[in-house]
Amino acid sequence: MTNTKSKYKLLAVDLDDTLLDANLNVPGRSRRAIALALQAGVRVTLATGRMYRSALPFARQLGVEDYLITYQGALVRHAATGEVLFHRPVPLDLALEVLALVKRYGYHVNIYLDDFLYVAEHRPESARYAAHSRIPLEAVGDLAAFLKERGQDPTKVLVVAREEQLDELAAEARPLFGGGLHITKSKPHFLEFSHPLGNKGYALAAIAAHYGVEREEIIAVGDSYNDIEMIEYAGLGVVVSNARPEIRERADFVCPSNEECGVAEVVERFILG
């Protein structure tokens, strides 16, 4: 491993709509660029709302053997050793309050415990999510009863509905939960409820502190609302051009889209020079 001449020592990359193309694959050019960044001594982390077990195959494909930011930043776990740097789940009482709120609307809910995915019943939404994340799911009936029986804090709670429905739900939920939960959209039709410190910005800061990397030495690349904290934390916050205007305006640099290998462009320009 050679030391890079680049001032950047840590690269954090979102998966969906950032690194992955429309077919949920890593384009060859981006794969090669990440391999060269790793060879140059730069640490790479994947920063995703996905489950750890959903992110892990991509880490292995890319040769990333470092901490992964998963569940939006609620779980930071090492890709090679499985060691947990931290886990910040949703307190059980608040998770039950979220379920009670969402029940009035009748929207589909995902619950995550021990890196397994649970739903109340099999619905088209759950089938699409399972196919997208390439993860099996288990239908357990009433989710509130299931959580009470398990007596565990879920890693996160995800609600699936149309965007305008989720915006209405979020507007009602934010005043109710105040600073008790972090509420954000990862995709237009996914609303995520997580621990207030369970976001990608805090997770990236924890990894940087673990390795003694300064903020100025970090690049973060993303596309969505759940990437904002990490983009703003990094010394160089990058947004892909396929992101919405309100996300792009938070960036220090806008790179080409996920379909145009924007991540490769970032690596080639700022790390490989």
C-alpha positions as CSV (number, residue, x, y, z in Angstrom):
1,M,0.0,0.0,0.0
2,T,1.4,3.4,-1.0
3,N,0.6,6.7,0.6
4,T,-1.5,9.0,-1.5
5,K,-0.2,12.5,-2.4
6,S,-3.8,13.6,-2.0
7,K,-4.7,15.4,1.2
8,Y,-7.8,13.2,1.5
9,K,-7.5,10.1,3.7
10,L,-11.1,8.9,4.0
11,L,-13.8,8.5,1.3
12,A,-17.5,7.9,2.3
13,V,-19.8,6.9,-0.5
14,D,-23.6,6.4,-0.5
15,L,-24.9,3.4,-2.5
16,D,-28.3,3.9,-4.0
17,D,-28.5,6.5,-6.7
18,T,-24.9,7.5,-6.0
19,L,-22.5,4.7,-6.5
20,L,-25.0,2.2,-7.9
21,D,-26.5,2.5,-11.3
22,A,-30.2,1.9,-12.1
23,N,-29.7,-1.8,-12.1
24,L,-28.2,-1.7,-8.6
25,N,-24.7,-2.5,-9.9
26,V,-21.4,-0.7,-9.3
27,P,-20.2,0.4,-12.8
28,G,-16.8,-0.9,-13.8
29,R,-15.2,2.6,-13.9
30,S,-16.3,3.4,-10.4
31,R,-15.1,-0.1,-9.2
32,R,-11.7,0.5,-10.7
33,A,-11.4,4.0,-9.2
34,I,-12.2,2.8,-5.7
35,A,-9.6,0.0,-6.1
36,L,-7.0,2.7,-7.0
37,A,-8.0,4.8,-4.1
38,L,-7.6,1.9,-1.7
39,Q,-4.2,1.1,-3.3
40,A,-3.2,4.7,-2.7
41,G,-3.9,4.3,1.1
42,V,-7.2,6.0,1.3
43,R,-9.8,4.5,3.6
44,V,-13.2,3.9,2.0
45,T,-16.5,3.4,3.8
46,L,-19.9,2.8,2.3
47,A,-22.5,5.0,3.9
48,T,-26.0,3.8,3.3
49,G,-29.5,3.5,4.7
50,R,-29.4,-0.2,3.9
51,M,-29.0,-2.9,6.4
52,Y,-25.5,-4.1,7.2
53,R,-26.2,-7.5,5.5
54,S,-27.4,-5.6,2.4
55,A,-24.4,-3.4,2.2
56,L,-21.8,-6.1,2.9
57,P,-21.9,-7.8,-0.6
58,F,-21.0,-4.4,-2.1
59,A,-18.1,-3.9,0.3
60,R,-16.8,-7.4,-0.6
61,Q,-17.1,-6.7,-4.3
62,L,-15.2,-3.4,-3.9
63,G,-12.5,-4.8,-1.6
64,V,-13.6,-2.4,1.2
65,E,-12.4,-3.9,4.5
66,D,-13.3,-1.1,6.9
67,Y,-16.2,0.1,9.0
68,L,-19.4,0.5,7.1
69,I,-22.0,3.1,7.9
70,T,-25.4,1.3,7.7
71,Y,-29.0,1.9,8.7
72,Q,-28.4,5.6,8.0
73,G,-25.6,5.8,10.6
74,A,-27.4,3.9,13.4
75,L,-25.0,0.9,13.0
76,V,-21.3,1.2,12.2
77,R,-19.8,-2.2,11.8
78,H,-16.6,-3.5,10.3
79,A,-16.9,-5.2,6.9
80,A,-14.1,-7.7,7.5
81,T,-14.2,-8.4,11.3
82,G,-17.9,-7.7,12.0
83,E,-16.8,-5.6,15.0
84,V,-19.4,-3.0,16.0
85,L,-18.0,0.6,16.5
86,F,-21.4,1.6,17.7
87,H,-25.1,0.8,17.5
88,R,-27.6,3.6,18.2
89,P,-31.1,2.0,17.9
90,V,-34.5,3.7,18.3
91,P,-35.7,3.5,22.0
92,L,-38.5,0.9,22.2
93,D,-41.0,3.3,23.7
94,L,-40.5,5.7,20.8
95,A,-40.6,3.0,18.2
96,L,-44.0,2.0,19.6
97,E,-45.2,5.6,19.4
98,V,-44.1,5.7,15.7
99,L,-46.0,2.5,15.0
100,A,-49.1,3.9,16.7
101,L,-48.9,7.1,14.7
102,V,-48.4,5.3,11.3
103,K,-51.2,2.8,12.1
104,R,-53.7,5.7,11.7
105,Y,-52.5,6.2,8.1
106,G,-52.3,2.5,7.2
107,Y,-48.9,2.7,5.6
108,H,-46.4,-0.1,5.2
109,V,-43.7,-0.3,8.0
110,N,-40.3,-2.1,8.1
111,I,-38.8,-2.9,11.5
112,Y,-35.1,-4.0,11.9
113,L,-33.8,-6.1,14.7
114,D,-30.4,-7.9,14.9
115,D,-29.9,-7.2,11.1
116,F,-33.2,-9.0,10.2
117,L,-36.2,-7.3,8.5
118,Y,-39.7,-7.7,9.9
119,V,-43.0,-6.6,8.5
120,A,-46.6,-7.0,9.6
121,E,-47.7,-8.7,6.4
122,H,-46.5,-9.4,2.9
123,R,-47.6,-6.5,0.7
124,P,-46.4,-5.2,-2.7
125,E,-44.3,-2.6,-0.9
126,S,-42.5,-5.3,1.1
127,A,-41.9,-7.4,-2.0
128,R,-40.3,-4.4,-3.8
129,Y,-38.2,-3.5,-0.8
130,A,-36.9,-7.1,-0.4
131,A,-36.1,-7.3,-4.1
132,H,-34.3,-3.9,-4.0
133,S,-32.2,-4.8,-0.9
134,R,-31.8,-8.5,-1.8
135,I,-32.7,-9.4,1.7
136,P,-35.4,-11.9,2.9
137,L,-38.1,-10.5,5.2
138,E,-40.4,-12.1,7.8
139,A,-44.1,-11.2,8.3
140,V,-44.9,-11.4,12.0
141,G,-48.4,-9.9,12.3
142,D,-48.9,-6.9,14.6
143,L,-45.5,-5.1,14.8
144,A,-46.2,-3.4,18.1
145,A,-47.0,-6.7,19.8
146,F,-44.0,-8.3,18.1
147,L,-41.7,-5.5,19.4
148,K,-43.1,-5.7,23.0
149,E,-42.6,-9.4,23.0
150,R,-39.0,-9.1,21.9
151,G,-38.4,-6.3,24.3
152,Q,-35.6,-4.9,22.1
153,D,-34.9,-1.4,20.6
154,P,-35.1,-1.7,16.8
155,T,-32.2,-0.3,14.8
156,K,-34.6,1.8,12.8
157,V,-38.2,2.1,11.6
158,L,-38.9,2.7,7.9
159,V,-42.3,3.8,6.5
160,V,-43.1,3.2,2.8
161,A,-45.7,5.4,1.0
162,R,-46.1,8.0,-1.7
163,E,-43.9,11.1,-1.2
164,E,-46.7,13.5,-0.5
165,Q,-48.1,11.1,2.1
166,L,-44.7,10.8,3.8
167,D,-44.2,14.6,3.8
168,E,-47.5,14.9,5.6
169,L,-46.6,12.2,8.1
170,A,-43.2,13.8,8.7
171,A,-44.8,17.2,9.3
172,E,-47.0,15.6,12.0
173,A,-44.2,13.5,13.5
174,R,-41.4,16.1,13.9
175,P,-43.2,18.2,16.6
176,L,-44.3,15.1,18.4
177,F,-40.8,13.6,18.7
178,G,-38.8,16.8,18.8
179,G,-35.1,15.9,19.2
180,G,-36.0,12.4,20.3
181,L,-35.7,10.9,16.8
182,H,-33.9,11.7,13.6
183,I,-36.6,11.8,10.8
184,T,-35.5,11.9,7.2
185,K,-36.2,10.6,3.7
186,S,-33.7,8.2,2.1
187,K,-35.7,8.0,-1.1
188,P,-38.8,9.9,-2.0
189,H,-41.0,7.0,-0.9
190,F,-39.0,5.9,2.2
191,L,-39.4,7.9,5.5
192,E,-36.8,6.8,8.2
193,F,-37.1,7.1,12.0
194,S,-33.8,6.6,13.7
195,H,-31.9,7.5,16.9
196,P,-31.1,11.3,17.0
197,L,-27.4,10.5,16.7
198,G,-28.1,7.8,14.1
199,N,-27.3,9.7,11.0
200,K,-24.5,9.5,8.5
201,G,-22.8,12.7,9.7
202,Y,-22.3,11.4,13.3
203,A,-21.2,8.0,12.0
204,L,-18.6,9.5,9.7
205,A,-17.3,11.7,12.5
206,A,-16.9,8.5,14.7
207,I,-15.0,6.6,12.0
208,A,-12.8,9.7,11.4
209,A,-12.1,10.0,15.2
210,H,-11.3,6.3,15.4
211,Y,-8.6,6.6,12.7
212,G,-7.4,10.1,13.6
213,V,-8.6,11.6,10.4
214,E,-9.5,15.3,10.3
215,R,-12.7,16.7,8.7
216,E,-10.6,18.4,6.0
217,E,-9.2,15.0,5.0
218,I,-12.6,13.5,4.2
219,I,-14.7,13.3,1.0
220,A,-18.3,12.3,1.2
221,V,-20.5,11.6,-1.8
222,G,-24.3,11.3,-1.7
223,D,-27.6,12.2,-3.3
224,S,-30.4,12.4,-0.9
225,Y,-31.8,14.0,2.3
226,N,-30.2,11.3,4.5
227,D,-26.8,12.3,3.1
228,I,-27.0,16.0,4.1
229,E,-25.3,15.6,7.5
230,M,-22.4,13.6,6.1
231,I,-22.0,16.0,3.1
232,E,-21.9,19.0,5.5
233,Y,-19.5,17.2,7.9
234,A,-16.9,16.3,5.3
235,G,-14.1,18.6,4.2
236,L,-15.3,18.1,0.6
237,G,-19.0,17.4,0.4
238,V,-20.0,16.1,-3.1
239,V,-23.5,15.5,-4.5
240,V,-24.2,13.6,-7.8
241,S,-26.0,15.6,-10.5
242,N,-29.0,13.3,-10.4
243,A,-29.9,14.6,-6.9
244,R,-32.6,17.2,-6.3
245,P,-31.7,20.9,-6.5
246,E,-32.2,21.4,-2.7
247,I,-29.6,18.6,-2.1
248,R,-27.2,19.8,-4.8
249,E,-27.1,23.3,-3.3
250,R,-25.6,21.8,-0.1
251,A,-22.5,20.5,-2.0
252,D,-19.0,21.9,-2.3
253,F,-18.8,20.1,-5.6
254,V,-21.4,18.5,-8.0
255,C,-20.1,15.5,-9.9
256,P,-21.7,13.6,-12.8
257,S,-24.7,11.3,-12.1
258,N,-24.7,7.8,-10.8
259,E,-25.2,6.6,-14.4
260,E,-22.2,8.6,-15.5
261,C,-19.8,7.2,-12.9
262,G,-19.8,10.3,-10.8
263,V,-18.0,8.6,-7.9
264,A,-15.1,7.6,-10.3
265,E,-14.9,11.2,-11.4
266,V,-14.5,12.3,-7.8
267,V,-11.8,9.8,-7.1
268,E,-9.9,10.5,-10.3
269,R,-10.0,14.3,-9.7
270,F,-9.5,14.7,-6.0
271,I,-7.6,11.6,-4.9
272,L,-5.7,10.3,-7.9
273,G,-5.1,13.8,-9.3
